[in-house]
């Protein structure tokens, strides 16, 4: 029973959807008005065990050529480097895949955190590292997961701008030019495996805030509240 609990724990489980939905207004106001330093409220993707996949990826209003996620650095274990992408949806999909993937067999807790941190924006007034690092299990739980050789991979189904974000952007198109921070909801599936042939899968969904300034690569800002699709 203990092995199954660890195997299905993963990242981002246990936060109330009602809590995230209640913060929609705050999150969107911060996305567009950017009135505070750490404007985004911590949220979490909702996992649901399923074998189904989501719809195809919608197009972005500011498309740009994409590049594959780079190989991980030696000090970040199996965590890949952020891709050099200027499209918010494509970057958010890559970031979600990174957040839902891990391998405790050859990546330490510290390496996982270091790898995740490399995806963050360098603009401290918008950076909300606390919401990202909250996706990580504690060092003690990570050690237990490592004892079971737990690892996970992710398959991304789709990514899109939430309706509430698109409406807010339509109401005030100039607001985005303050910091070029976009809300993107990504769905997919996380496949988990552990020792002695154990395995499982969960559907995942998360809304990320990503910063994509013109003529610059995107970076991760925060996990945003969940908003209407």
Secondary structure, DSSP 8 states (H G I E B T S, - for coil): -HHHHHHTT-SS-S--HHHHHHTHHHHHHHHHH--STT-S-------B--S---------TT-------B---GGGTT--B------HHHHHHHHHHHHT-EETTT--HHHHHHHHHTTB-S-TTT--HHHHHTTS--HHHHHHHHHTT-EEEEEEEEEE--HHHHHHHHH-GGGGGGT-EEEEEEEEEEEEEETTTEEEEEEEEEEEEEE--TTS--EEEEE------
